[in-house]
């Protein structure tokens, strides 16, 4: 099995996806172990001094003014984990928990947290054993890190709380650790705080959303091209020279994808036929501009994620020269903003896709297609309600686009008086990505049927490859009304699993 080696300088998005989704093994580099040991020596030296040091020999948050005596410090670290493991609501997904555990390990291995090497090794052992702590939907305000989610993970390291085993069964964490020969950790000074003071949950969800949206934006370019064919639109608006004079890179990429898919089509450029048109509607003509703006948003979000992947987020931190300093790097604003920005872009991409679907179904605007793409309109309703479902999804996408990061709710007796709500932004983005996949699947379903109903005109070879692959994947074609939900589910699986992009690329080569 592929292994990911964690050093002192951060990890890559590919590493996060490999651990979170593919179950890659985790190893600590010799450099990381040395850095952990060196930072721990500094913390131990500070713990031995009579002067209080935040996070080492004091309480936390609004209780930071109390100096904790040496005999109570182990209890303090246990208590912070137990008391902060206060999440509620449904469990979050296994891949999210694995991502946040791995990213916390990444920061621990930076040598800036003061955690002992054996604690870091236990974190890696738990990941490698396939043990996934139970983490709940609610409990993070995205400031001082994703406190409750990370606390539930730290609790499992202590052999407490519940976790899911590699067999998918939830059991007491202590039992799972024993079965895999993992010794529960006994936390010492600063270690409890260091295990739960980071932006790891929101960052992990951002990285996974970026990977999913990369594929979805290419999928949306393909379905937009199919809709353009179904509507007998023109591909002249996709000419590279038009996009060069407004040099947004995402726009150029989307236009190039659409042009590649449409190459060789007999369905494009019929504006002067029986129903003359000067221009296509915005939802068709401006598809590269809207999708391209979303692509550029992805690029900005990826830059933020890369910076965060290279960061060591903790408070306090161990600095070169032996200083231990409090800071505000745990604030989730940089990540929260781009999570919200991506939800806005996803909503708009879904919105324009739904407008193209509606146009395909409306006999007054579809340029000769049957009403609702029905076999016998009146007897058959065709795809009427498929568009209702798509519209409901788009409406939900618009609600999810309301930014979580515009909110803040004070906590910890006003010590933490401005929070990022980044975890909430990440959770709603996951739902948005899920729904956007369904929206694109409905456009694919309608556009493929529309293209097939244009008898006597050959679609582009790439379009034909997509339609044939969709049909092979169980996405039904034109015909009398039938139970539609299975067809839509098959279209969703075809998009979600990468089949749509793969089919187009058999003709076009790699799309952007």
C-alpha positions in Angstrom: 0.0 0.0 0.0 1.2 3.5 -0.7 2.8 5.3 2.2 2.9 9.0 3.0 5.9 10.2 4.9 5.3 13.2 7.2 8.2 15.6 7.7 8.6 19.0 9.3 7.7 21.2 6.3 4.1 20.2 5.7 2.3 17.8 3.3 0.6 18.1 -0.1 -3.0 17.9 -1.0 -2.3 14.6 -2.8 -1.0 13.3 0.6 -4.2 14.3 2.3 -6.4 12.7 -0.3 -4.3 9.5 -0.2 -4.7 9.1 3.6 -8.3 10.4 3.8 -9.8 8.6 0.8 -7.4 5.8 -0.2 -6.3 4.6 3.2 -2.6 5.2 2.6 -0.2 4.4 5.5 1.5 7.2 7.4 5.1 7.2 8.4 7.1 9.8 10.4 10.4 10.9 8.9 13.6 10.8 11.0 13.7 14.6 10.6 10.2 14.9 12.2 11.1 12.6 15.1 14.2 14.7 15.8 12.2 18.0 15.6 9.5 16.6 18.0 12.2 15.6 20.5 13.9 18.9 20.3 10.7 20.9 20.8 9.7 18.7 23.7 13.0 19.4 25.5 12.0 23.1 25.4 8.6 22.5 26.8 10.0 20.3 29.6 12.4 23.0 30.5 9.7 25.6 30.7 7.5 23.2 32.7 10.2 22.9 35.3 10.4 26.7 35.9 8.3 28.4 38.6 7.1 31.1 36.1 3.7 30.3 34.5 3.7 29.7 30.7 0.4 29.6 28.8 -0.6 26.1 27.7 2.3 24.5 29.7 1.5 25.4 33.3 -1.7 27.5 33.1 -5.4 26.9 32.3 -6.8 27.7 28.9 -8.9 30.4 27.2 -10.7 32.5 29.8 -9.0 30.4 32.5 -5.5 31.1 31.4 -4.7 33.2 34.5 -4.6 30.2 36.8 -1.1 28.7 37.4 -1.4 24.9 37.6 0.9 23.0 40.0 3.0 20.2 38.5 1.0 17.4 40.2 -2.2 18.6 38.4 -0.8 19.1 34.9 -1.5 15.6 33.6 -5.0 15.9 34.9 -5.3 19.3 33.2 -4.4 17.8 29.8 -6.8 14.9 30.2 -9.5 17.3 31.3 -9.2 19.7 28.4 -9.7 16.8 26.0 -12.6 15.3 27.9 -14.4 18.6 28.4 -13.8 19.8 24.8 -15.1 16.5 23.3 -18.6 18.0 23.4 -19.8 17.6 19.9 -23.4 16.8 19.0 -25.4 15.7 16.0 -24.8 13.1 13.4 -21.4 11.6 12.7 -19.2 13.3 10.1 -17.8 11.2 7.3 -14.9 8.8 7.8 -12.8 10.6 5.2 -13.2 13.9 7.0 -12.1 12.5 10.3 -9.0 10.8 8.7 -8.1 14.1 7.0 -8.3 16.2 10.2 -6.3 13.6 12.1 -3.6 13.5 9.4 -3.4 17.3 9.2 -3.1 17.6 13.0 -0.3 15.1 12.8 1.3 17.2 10.1 1.4 20.2 12.4 2.6 18.1 15.4 5.5 16.9 13.3 6.5 20.5 12.4 8.4 20.7 15.7 6.4 23.8 16.8 4.0 22.2 19.2 6.1 20.5 21.8 4.3 17.1 21.6 6.4 14.0 22.3 7.5 11.7 19.5 5.5 8.8 21.0 2.3 10.8 20.8 2.8 11.5 17.2 3.6 7.9 16.5 0.4 6.8 18.2 -1.5 9.2 15.9 0.0 7.5 12.9 -0.7 4.1 14.4 -4.4 4.8 14.8 -4.6 6.0 11.2 -2.8 3.0 9.9 -5.0 0.6 11.9 -8.1 2.1 10.2 -9.5 3.3 13.5 -11.7 6.4 13.0 -12.9 8.3 16.1 -16.6 9.3 16.2 -16.7 13.0 15.4 -20.0 15.0 15.4 -21.5 17.6 13.1 -21.6 20.4 15.6 -19.0 21.7 18.0 -16.6 23.9 16.1 -16.7 27.7 15.7 -13.6 27.6 13.6 -11.5 29.6 16.1 -8.9 28.2 18.5 -9.2 25.6 15.8 -11.8 22.9 15.2 -11.9 22.3 19.0 -14.7 19.7 19.5 -13.9 17.6 16.4 -10.2 17.4 17.2 -11.0 16.7 20.9 -13.0 13.6 20.0 -10.0 12.4 18.0 -7.6 13.1 21.0 -10.0 11.3 23.3 -9.7 8.2 21.2 -5.9 8.4 21.5 -6.4 8.3 25.2 -8.4 5.1 24.8 -11.7 6.9 25.6 -14.9 7.6 23.7 -16.1 5.7 20.6 -14.5 5.0 17.3 -15.2 3.1 14.1 -13.1 0.1 13.5 -11.8 -1.0 10.1 -14.9 -3.2 9.8 -17.1 -0.2 10.0 -18.5 -1.1 13.5 -18.5 1.6 16.2 -17.1 0.4 19.5 -15.3 1.8 22.5 -12.0 3.3 21.4 -10.1 1.5 24.2 -11.1 -1.9 22.8 -10.0 -1.0 19.3 -6.6 0.2 20.5 -6.0 -3.0 22.5 -7.0 -5.2 19.5 -4.4 -3.4 17.4 -1.7 -3.4 20.0 -1.8 0.4 20.4 -1.0 1.8 23.9 -3.3 4.7 24.9 -1.3 8.0 25.4 -0.8 9.6 28.8 -0.8 13.3 27.9 1.7 15.6 29.5 2.2 19.4 29.6 0.8 21.2 26.5 0.0 18.0 24.6 -3.8 18.1 25.1 -3.9 21.6 23.9 -1.7 20.9 20.9 -3.9 18.1 19.8 -7.0 20.2 19.5 -5.9 23.7 18.5 -5.9 23.7 14.7 -7.9 24.4 11.5 -7.5 20.8 10.4 -11.1 19.8 9.9 -12.0 22.8 7.7 -8.7 22.5 5.7 -9.3 18.8 5.1 -12.8 19.4 3.8 -11.4 22.3 1.6 -8.8 20.0 0.0 -11.4 17.3 -0.7 -13.9 19.8 -2.1 -11.2 21.2 -4.4 -10.5 17.7 -5.8 -14.2 17.1 -6.4 -14.8 20.5 -8.0 -11.9 20.1 -10.3 -13.7 17.2 -11.9 -17.1 18.9 -11.7 -16.0 22.0 -13.6 -14.7 19.8 -16.4 -18.0 17.8 -16.3 -20.0 21.1 -16.5 -18.0 22.2 -19.6 -19.0 18.9 -21.3 -22.7 19.1 -20.4 -22.7 22.7 -21.5 -21.3 21.7 -24.9 -24.0 18.9 -25.2 -26.7 21.5 -24.4 -25.3 23.8 -27.0 -25.6 21.0 -29.6 -29.1 20.1 -28.4 -30.1 23.8 -28.9 -28.4 24.1 -32.3 -26.2 26.8 -30.9 -23.1 28.3 -32.3 -19.6 27.4 -31.3 -18.1 30.6 -32.7 -18.3 32.2 -29.3 -15.8 29.7 -28.1 -13.0 30.9 -30.4 -9.7 31.4 -28.5 -9.2 34.9 -29.9 -12.4 36.0 -28.2 -11.3 34.8 -24.9 -7.7 36.1 -25.3 -9.0 39.7 -25.2 -10.5 39.1 -21.8 -7.6 37.1 -20.3 -9.1 35.2 -17.4 -7.4 31.8 -17.4 -10.4 29.9 -16.2 -12.6 31.3 -18.9 -10.1 30.3 -21.6 -9.9 26.8 -20.2 -13.6 26.3 -20.1 -14.0 27.6 -23.7 -11.2 25.3 -24.9 -12.9 22.3 -23.2 -16.2 23.1 -24.9 -14.6 23.6 -28.3 -12.7 20.3 -28.0 -16.0 18.5 -27.2 -17.8 20.1 -30.0 -15.2 19.5 -32.7 -16.8 17.8 -35.7 -20.4 18.4 -34.7 -23.1 18.8 -37.4 -25.4 20.3 -34.8 -23.7 23.7 -34.2 -24.2 26.9 -36.2 -27.8 26.6 -37.3 -28.8 30.2 -36.4 -29.9 31.0 -39.9 -32.1 27.9 -40.3 -35.9 27.7 -39.8 -35.7 29.8 -36.6 -33.2 32.5 -37.2 -31.1 33.7 -34.2 -28.4 36.3 -34.0 -27.1 35.1 -30.6 -27.6 32.3 -28.2 -29.1 32.9 -24.8 -26.7 33.9 -22.0 -26.9 30.4 -20.3 -25.3 29.0 -23.5 -23.2 31.9 -24.8 -21.7 32.8 -21.4 -21.1 29.3 -20.2 -17.3 29.7 -20.3 -17.4 33.1 -18.5 -19.4 31.7 -15.6 -17.6 28.4 -15.4 -14.3 30.1 -15.9 -14.9 32.5 -13.0 -15.5 29.5 -10.9 -12.3 27.9 -12.1 -10.4 31.0 -11.1 -12.0 30.9 -7.7 -10.8 27.3 -7.4 -7.3 28.5 -8.2 -7.4 31.1 -5.4 -8.8 28.6 -2.9 -6.0 26.1 -3.9 -3.4 28.8 -3.1 -4.9 29.3 0.3 -5.0 25.6 0.9 -1.3 25.2 -0.1 -0.3 28.0 2.3 -2.3 26.3 5.1 -0.7 22.9 4.3 2.7 24.5 4.9 1.6 26.1 8.2 2.0 25.0 11.8 -1.2 26.0 13.5 -1.1 25.9 17.3 -1.2 28.2 20.3 1.2 28.6 21.9 4.0 27.6 19.5 7.6 26.6 20.0 9.9 29.0 18.1 13.6 28.6 17.2 15.8 29.6 20.0 13.5 28.2 22.7 10.8 30.8 22.8 7.2 29.7 23.4 4.8 32.4 22.2 1.0 32.8 22.2 -0.5 33.8 18.8 -3.7 34.0 16.7 -2.7 31.6 13.9 -5.5 29.2 14.8 -8.1 31.7 13.5 -9.9 30.0 10.6 -10.7 33.2 8.5 -8.4 32.5 5.6 -9.9 29.0 5.1 -13.4 30.0 5.9 -13.5 32.8 3.3 -12.5 30.5 0.4 -14.9 27.8 1.6 -17.7 30.3 1.3 -16.4 31.6 -2.0 -16.5 28.1 -3.5 -20.1 27.6 -2.3 -21.1 30.8 -4.1 -19.3 29.7 -7.3 -20.9 26.2 -7.1 -24.4 27.8 -6.7 -23.9 29.9 -9.8 -22.6 27.0 -11.9 -25.6 24.9 -10.9 -27.9 27.9 -11.7 -26.6 28.3 -15.2 -26.8 24.5 -15.8 -30.4 24.5 -14.7 -31.3 27.4 -17.1 -29.9 25.4 -20.0 -31.9 22.3 -19.0 -35.1 24.4 -18.8 -34.4 25.8 -22.2 -34.0 22.3 -23.7 -37.4 21.4 -22.3 -39.4 24.5 -23.4 -40.7 24.0 -26.9 -40.9 27.8 -27.3 -37.1 28.1 -26.8 -35.7 24.8 -27.8 -35.7 25.4 -31.6 -37.7 22.4 -32.6 -37.4 19.9 -29.8 -40.6 18.2 -28.5 -42.1 19.7 -25.3 -40.2 18.4 -22.2 -38.3 16.1 -24.6 -41.4 13.8 -24.3 -42.1 10.9 -26.6 -45.8 11.8 -27.0 -46.3 15.1 -25.2 -49.5 15.1 -23.3 -49.6 11.4 -22.9 -46.0 11.6 -21.7 -44.5 14.2 -19.4 -41.0 13.6 -20.5 -38.4 15.3 -18.3 -40.7 17.8 -16.7 -40.2 16.7 -13.2 -36.5 16.0 -13.6 -36.2 19.7 -14.1 -38.2 20.3 -10.9 -35.7 18.1 -9.0 -32.9 20.1 -10.6 -34.5 23.4 -9.7 -35.0 22.2 -6.1 -31.3 21.3 -5.9 -30.3 24.7 -7.3 -32.5 26.5 -4.8 -30.7 24.6 -2.0 -27.4 25.6 -3.6 -28.4 29.2 -3.3 -29.2 28.8 0.3 -25.9 27.1 0.9 -24.1 30.0 -0.7 -25.0 32.3 2.2 -21.6 32.8 3.8 -21.0 31.2 7.2 -17.9 33.4 7.6 -20.0 36.5 7.7 -21.3 35.3 11.1 -19.5 35.3 14.5 -20.7 34.3 17.9 -18.6 35.1 21.0 -17.5 32.3 23.3 -15.3 31.5 26.3 -16.5 34.4 28.4 -15.7 36.9 25.6 -12.0 35.7 25.4 -12.8 34.2 22.0 -15.0 37.1 20.9 -14.6 36.8 17.1 -14.7 33.4 15.4 -14.5 32.3 11.8 -17.3 29.6 11.5 -15.0 27.9 9.1 -16.1 24.4 10.1 -19.7 25.4 9.2 -18.5 26.8 5.9 -16.8 23.5 5.1 -19.8 21.4 6.1 -22.2 23.3 3.8 -19.7 23.3 1.0 -19.7 19.5 1.1 -23.4 19.5 0.7 -23.1 22.0 -2.1 -20.6 19.9 -4.0 -22.9 16.8 -3.6 -25.9 18.7 -4.9 -23.9 20.3 -7.8 -23.0 16.8 -8.9 -26.7 16.0 -9.2 -27.5 19.2 -11.0 -24.9 18.5 -13.7 -26.2 14.9 -13.9 -29.7 16.2 -14.8 -28.3 18.5 -17.5 -26.4 15.6 -18.9 -29.5 13.5 -18.9 -31.6 16.2 -20.7 -28.8 17.3 -23.1 -28.0 13.7 -24.2 -31.7 13.1 -25.0 -32.0 16.4 -26.9 -28.9 15.5 -29.0 -30.4 12.1 -29.8 -33.7 13.6 -30.8 -32.0 15.8 -33.5 -32.4 13.1 -36.2 -30.4 13.5 -39.4 -27.6 15.6 -37.8 -24.5 13.9 -36.3 -23.2 15.1 -32.9 -19.6 15.6 -32.3 -17.6 12.4 -31.9 -16.9 13.3 -28.3 -20.6 13.9 -27.6 -21.4 10.6 -29.2 -18.8 8.9 -27.0 -20.3 10.5 -23.9 -23.8 9.4 -24.8 -22.8 5.8 -25.6 -20.9 5.6 -22.3 -23.8 7.0 -20.4 -26.2 4.5 -22.0 -23.8 1.6 -21.1 -23.7 2.9 -17.5 -27.5 2.6 -17.3 -28.6 6.1 -18.2 -31.7 5.5 -20.4 -32.3 7.3 -23.7 -35.4 8.8 -25.4 -38.7 6.9 -25.3 -42.1 6.7 -23.5 -42.3 7.7 -19.9 -40.8 5.4 -17.4 -39.7 5.3 -13.7 -37.2 8.2 -13.9 -35.4 8.1 -10.6 -33.2 5.1 -11.5 -32.1 6.9 -14.7 -31.2 10.0 -12.8 -29.3 8.0 -10.2 -27.3 6.3 -13.0 -26.5 9.7 -14.4 -25.4 10.9 -11.0 -23.1 7.9 -10.6 -21.8 8.4 -14.1 -20.8 12.0 -13.3 -19.7 11.4 -9.7 -17.5 8.5 -10.6 -15.7 10.3 -13.4 -17.3 8.4 -16.3 -18.5 11.6 -18.0 -15.0 13.1 -18.2 -13.3 9.8 -19.1 -15.7 9.2 -22.0 -15.2 12.7 -23.5 -11.4 12.4 -23.1 -11.4 9.2 -25.2 -11.9 11.5 -28.1 -10.6 14.9 -27.0 -7.6 13.8 -25.1 -7.0 15.4 -21.6 -9.4 18.3 -20.9 -8.4 21.2 -18.7 
